[in-house]
Each structure stands twice: as C-alpha cells, then as structure tokens.
Amino acid sequence: MFCKNCGMPVDAQKDICPHCGTRLREFHPTGDASSTGFAVLCFFFPLSD
C-alpha cells in the first residue's frame, strides 16, 4: 500500500503514514467510551443523597 499524500510505501495495517503523518483511513469508533466509563464509575460509587 502507498500513502496517498507522500507516495511512500506503508504497511497495510497502519492507520497513519509514518513518513508524513497523513491519516490513511477513516476512524470509526466502536463505542462511546465516556458513557461506558461513567457507567462503571457509577456502579462502584452510586449517586445517592
């Protein structure tokens, strides 16, 4: 695979070109980490009066 910005060869598993720093593919998050972290925190420290 080659970088679309600088044309240098890049490993197909890379997301960012190590030569110029260009993003090689779109980033698609798999979940909402902030909601998951808050849920875990609330499990251990319940919010109550």
N, C-alpha and C positions, 0 to 999 in steps of 0.2 A: 504494500500500500504506500502511496505517496501523499505528502501533505499538499493540500490544495492551495496553500499560501506560498510556501517556500520551495516546494518541489522535491524536498529531501525524502528519502525512504524512511518509513515509520512502521513500527511493529503494529499489526492489525488489532492488537488488544489494547492499545493506548487510546486515551480519550483526548489527550492534548499533545501536540507536536513538541518533542523535547528540544528541537532546534530553534523554533521561532515562538512557541507558546500559543499557537492558534488552536482553538477548540476544533476537534476533528469530527465530532458527532454531537447530536443534541443530548442534553441532560434531561432525563425523565425520572424524577424522584419516585421511589416505590411506596412511600407512605409519608404521613405527617409526623415527623419526629417530635415536634414540640407538643402535640396533643398526647402522644404516647408517653413522653417523659412526664408530663403533668399528671396523667392518669396513674402512673406508677408512684409518683410522689404522693398523690392524694391517698393512695392505698395504704402507704406506710404512715402518713401523717394526716388523718382525716380532718376536714374542716368542720369544726363544730363550735358552738357557743359555750 
